[in-house]
């Protein structure tokens, strides 16, 4: 029997909209022994993602809601410390659905990817080599169809996905302009994430005019993580046959009731747009190849990544709200103590 | 010098929204002689199209507004009666931009397609072999990517484009359900245009529920000519990776100011939709092939087409408004007297 003590951050109240600290509780208790076909994983780093809002809510979503009184669903990178699976050995690192907790007993289907040892830090598996980098890579290339010389606009450009989109656009030979919510982040993203120009949407009076000024010939690709007023303005700057990639809807805290906005159908028609939704979990089969390509870029210095690591599980309950307040600097990660 | 007398329906006032009879005037005057490199065409049939609303307005659109005091822009089929172009001979029929008038002096770039003689009536070149049939064919196949067994929903299913979409869906092996605005049209479209079921959107209380009842497994393709409340309901019935084809926006009489509606971005994201705009004039190079394929279907009896032919140019000024009131039965055509 294991003598290890587990610590978990459980979802104990159902949020409407953005999960706040009061929707979670810290729980301490024993760790179950892994059964036949199971792994015991000790988490090292936990991911904080905008998508967790949707997982915690019980609105109809693209995945089932997290049951109350269970560890919050999360991606994590951890070490296999006991293995009852022939294919896995103790000491190797894995990336997958291990939740907001110190220890996780899991079957191999919770593992998304084995960590390929490299000189990149272990936490990079939650950012550039994790869902964020892979999302940026697969959505931008798969749905954006970027061509050299094209103009790319990115919302949440300083964020965990957007920070990679600017750099991937530059690698292809596109010109990228980003949107973010503070002057500090704008300057940082312009200096570091491949953006030719940045717009602080909180300080402009007319967002459409600001986009047209930064992108005078319009946009061929709009990589959108926000929806809402930013998307309303952005789609009205698209060039003919532009591609809009809907990768998140962070601008709306709740979809009950459904918020209203200016109708897009005439823009879609007259500009011949192609507006597509991207959810990374449709693309599991492409993870290995995308991560390998991103690791090449990162090791060659073509892509940088930034992380804000919060030390200790006790930071997890407030972390999603922090993300939605835009207070993080780079990918928000919890280090497990 | 020509002794022929021309009759034209000119746009003489700028409409906002749907053009009404008072925006047009009948004009009678001489016909110019065709110069070098020009054709004199005698129009036989004139097309009435929803897109004429946009051409008559001066809102930003996908084509320049019709100048005031000139013949209303329109597609037509006519006979070459004088030719100063080596490649064209008198007596042949052509389809193109000849306007709402009896005679047209045109250069060959106004010709979209030569009429291939067949046992189909000449007016069929404005419907099944014209913009409507070609739009249905290229948009449905090009953007819809239909596969046998898929479910297709079509707005304005009894209309000039929708009547072909139902039949094309049936040819592929899809199940098609259509929306229309009267019980009579619903019955007609179900009997004649390949629809497995029809919904009269004017008589249902809950449009979403009516669609879910007629399409219990959801929709793989939504072919939309309306936008507005019908599109709002329809996109909420889409299956994962569904395709929405925006081919028109007939539900909104004016886009100044931009009307509002429930935001679609969360549906696009969570259902991984692909929402594309289609404008036929991007596809001129594909006209010949599409018309040839449609002629095959029509001659083999796999596609039927219906026309409502109004006798005489004097019917043209009220024809666009009639179309938007939904009073036509099949493709609305003006026969030139």
Interface residues (C-beta under 8 A of the other chain):
Chain A: X60 X61 X62 X224 X227 X228 X231 X246 X247 X248 X249 X252 X255 X258 X259 X260 X261 X262 X263 X264 X265 X266 X268 X269 X270 X271 X272 X273 X274 X275 X276 X277 X278 X279 X282
Chain B: X60 X61 X62 X224 X227 X228 X231 X246 X247 X248 X249 X252 X255 X258 X259 X260 X261 X262 X263 X264 X265 X266 X268 X269 X270 X271 X272 X273 X274 X275 X276 X277 X278 X279 X282
